[in-house]
Amino acid sequence: MNKLGTALLSASALLVAGTAAAELPEWTYGQVGYYQADSFGAEQTDGFTLDASLGFLDIWHIQAGFIDGSLGIGPIQNDFDGWNVTVGAHPAINEKSQLVVQASYFDTSYDGGEGSAFGNKAGRDGYGIGVGVRTNVTDKVEASAIASWSDSSFDGQASDELDGDSATNVSVTLGGRYNWTKDFSTGATVVIGDPVILSGFESSSNSMNLDLRWTFGGFSL
């Protein structure tokens, strides 16, 4: 993926920027993003994302996400879309860092049409758990790292090659964010071993999401 190295360098640069004191990260926000991932053919895997998060009861959060894109797999592109819901806790480790423990459910549909590598339609759903750290390095810069495990299965719409199969996956999500104002920020998130790209069918893949986020600072149920 031609932009993965650039994203990693940008995230690293964010970690050393600024010197001001930081508070704990906020958990109530909405964001839009551009997604790109490794491809298994000549076509590019990319898409658009929508995500929302709500903090509640001081240390809890619930999140929902949606993705719509095209999967570069084999000689042609395959449309896909999916959604996920995550519930977790984020107790403080110190004055600027939080432990993140969460569980998620996801559902993704792939529509390849004639000539697709996995048949006309395939569905993938499952659940996952994750643990990691989210921290405000400074008042302008945020960093996060979360390791996740997921288990997924393919439904009856898939081709014979996929129908009834299941797959487990381990991934690592690395994030960097710059807060231009108290509420507006831009971020880069890299997933090493992204299961959205049919991990377990072709091979593991890496992805990147660049986002624009609006945070509702101080808002929590």
Disulfide bonds with the S-S distance in Angstrom:
none
